[in-house]
Amino acid sequence: MGEADYLVKLLCENGYKITIQRSLIYEILAENKEKHLSTEEIYELVKNRNPKMGIATTYRTLQLFEEIGLVYRHEFGDGLSRYEILSENSNEIHQHHHLLCKKCGKIIEVKEDLMNSLEEIIEKQYNFEILNHVVKFTGLCSQCRNKENEDGNRKETQA
């Protein structure tokens, strides 16, 4: 099943119609899978293709997509809601974790789910069924670290 088919399937299963606006937003999310676009960034891309579409429609559509399990909304502490498209094959939301650079704001996905063994220990020790977890690591990405090291070296050689 293609991505557009998955959109139609989920909307129909939940009693919603397929609209041009919903298709467009889904298309933009699918084209930017690796990015974690904010509502405003999605709207800017929407506006380029359909200038008549308003930001309220974008907000409502993203909220609907979240409700039906088409997207996952992340809060990375920068005051923005960022969206990640969920594919038909993603039976669980927590498949990867994120690295957040505090300097440039870059978000890097960690594809491996390193928490599975920790979840098993917690479930056994506390008799607690874990449905999901959110893990984010903050720090400096390699580019910012390299730039910081270069700047530090320049200052030392100038002294």
Contacts in CASP RR format, 6 or more apart in sequence:
PFRMAT RR
TARGET T0000
AUTHOR 0000-0000-0000
METHOD contacts of the structure
MODEL  1
MGEADYLVKLLCENGYKITIQRSLIYEILAENKEKHLSTEEIYELVKNRN
PKMGIATTYRTLQLFEEIGLVYRHEFGDGLSRYEILSENSNEIHQHHHLL
CKKCGKIIEVKEDLMNSLEEIIEKQYNFEILNHVVKFTGLCSQCRNKENE
DGNRKETQA
1 9 0 8 1.000
1 88 0 8 1.000
2 88 0 8 1.000
3 26 0 8 1.000
3 30 0 8 1.000
3 87 0 8 1.000
4 23 0 8 1.000
4 26 0 8 1.000
4 27 0 8 1.000
6 87 0 8 1.000
6 88 0 8 1.000
7 18 0 8 1.000
7 22 0 8 1.000
7 23 0 8 1.000
7 26 0 8 1.000
7 70 0 8 1.000
8 18 0 8 1.000
10 68 0 8 1.000
10 69 0 8 1.000
10 70 0 8 1.000
11 17 0 8 1.000
11 18 0 8 1.000
11 22 0 8 1.000
11 68 0 8 1.000
12 18 0 8 1.000
13 68 0 8 1.000
14 67 0 8 1.000
14 68 0 8 1.000
16 22 0 8 1.000
16 64 0 8 1.000
16 68 0 8 1.000
20 50 0 8 1.000
21 50 0 8 1.000
21 53 0 8 1.000
21 57 0 8 1.000
21 61 0 8 1.000
22 61 0 8 1.000
22 64 0 8 1.000
22 65 0 8 1.000
24 46 0 8 1.000
24 49 0 8 1.000
24 50 0 8 1.000
24 53 0 8 1.000
25 42 0 8 1.000
25 46 0 8 1.000
25 58 0 8 1.000
25 61 0 8 1.000
25 62 0 8 1.000
25 65 0 8 1.000
26 65 0 8 1.000
26 70 0 8 1.000
26 85 0 8 1.000
28 37 0 8 1.000
28 42 0 8 1.000
28 45 0 8 1.000
28 46 0 8 1.000
28 49 0 8 1.000
29 37 0 8 1.000
29 42 0 8 1.000
29 65 0 8 1.000
29 71 0 8 1.000
29 83 0 8 1.000
29 85 0 8 1.000
30 85 0 8 1.000
32 45 0 8 1.000
33 85 0 8 1.000
34 109 0 8 1.000
35 41 0 8 1.000
36 74 0 8 1.000
36 76 0 8 1.000
36 82 0 8 1.000
36 83 0 8 1.000
36 84 0 8 1.000
36 98 0 8 1.000
36 107 0 8 1.000
37 45 0 8 1.000
37 82 0 8 1.000
37 83 0 8 1.000
38 80 0 8 1.000
38 81 0 8 1.000
38 82 0 8 1.000
38 83 0 8 1.000
39 55 0 8 1.000
39 58 0 8 1.000
39 59 0 8 1.000
39 62 0 8 1.000
39 80 0 8 1.000
39 81 0 8 1.000
39 83 0 8 1.000
40 55 0 8 1.000
40 80 0 8 1.000
42 58 0 8 1.000
42 62 0 8 1.000
42 83 0 8 1.000
43 54 0 8 1.000
43 55 0 8 1.000
43 58 0 8 1.000
46 53 0 8 1.000
46 54 0 8 1.000
46 58 0 8 1.000
47 53 0 8 1.000
47 54 0 8 1.000
62 71 0 8 1.000
62 73 0 8 1.000
62 81 0 8 1.000
62 83 0 8 1.000
65 71 0 8 1.000
65 83 0 8 1.000
66 72 0 8 1.000
66 73 0 8 1.000
66 83 0 8 1.000
69 86 0 8 1.000
70 85 0 8 1.000
70 86 0 8 1.000
71 83 0 8 1.000
71 84 0 8 1.000
71 85 0 8 1.000
71 86 0 8 1.000
72 83 0 8 1.000
72 84 0 8 1.000
72 86 0 8 1.000
72 93 0 8 1.000
73 81 0 8 1.000
73 82 0 8 1.000
73 83 0 8 1.000
74 81 0 8 1.000
74 82 0 8 1.000
74 83 0 8 1.000
74 84 0 8 1.000
74 98 0 8 1.000
75 81 0 8 1.000
75 82 0 8 1.000
76 82 0 8 1.000
76 98 0 8 1.000
76 100 0 8 1.000
76 107 0 8 1.000
76 136 0 8 1.000
78 105 0 8 1.000
82 107 0 8 1.000
86 93 0 8 1.000
92 132 0 8 1.000
93 132 0 8 1.000
94 113 0 8 1.000
94 115 0 8 1.000
94 132 0 8 1.000
94 133 0 8 1.000
94 134 0 8 1.000
95 111 0 8 1.000
95 113 0 8 1.000
96 109 0 8 1.000
96 110 0 8 1.000
96 111 0 8 1.000
96 112 0 8 1.000
96 113 0 8 1.000
97 109 0 8 1.000
97 110 0 8 1.000
97 113 0 8 1.000
97 114 0 8 1.000
97 115 0 8 1.000
97 135 0 8 1.000
97 136 0 8 1.000
97 137 0 8 1.000
98 107 0 8 1.000
98 108 0 8 1.000
98 109 0 8 1.000
98 110 0 8 1.000
98 135 0 8 1.000
98 136 0 8 1.000
98 137 0 8 1.000
99 107 0 8 1.000
99 108 0 8 1.000
99 109 0 8 1.000
99 110 0 8 1.000
99 136 0 8 1.000
99 137 0 8 1.000
99 138 0 8 1.000
99 139 0 8 1.000
99 141 0 8 1.000
100 106 0 8 1.000
100 107 0 8 1.000
100 108 0 8 1.000
100 136 0 8 1.000
100 137 0 8 1.000
100 138 0 8 1.000
100 139 0 8 1.000
101 107 0 8 1.000
101 108 0 8 1.000
101 138 0 8 1.000
101 139 0 8 1.000
101 140 0 8 1.000
101 141 0 8 1.000
101 144 0 8 1.000
102 138 0 8 1.000
102 139 0 8 1.000
102 140 0 8 1.000
103 140 0 8 1.000
103 141 0 8 1.000
103 144 0 8 1.000
103 148 0 8 1.000
104 141 0 8 1.000
104 143 0 8 1.000
104 144 0 8 1.000
106 141 0 8 1.000
106 143 0 8 1.000
106 144 0 8 1.000
108 141 0 8 1.000
110 137 0 8 1.000
115 133 0 8 1.000
115 135 0 8 1.000
119 130 0 8 1.000
119 133 0 8 1.000
122 128 0 8 1.000
122 130 0 8 1.000
123 129 0 8 1.000
123 130 0 8 1.000
140 148 0 8 1.000
END
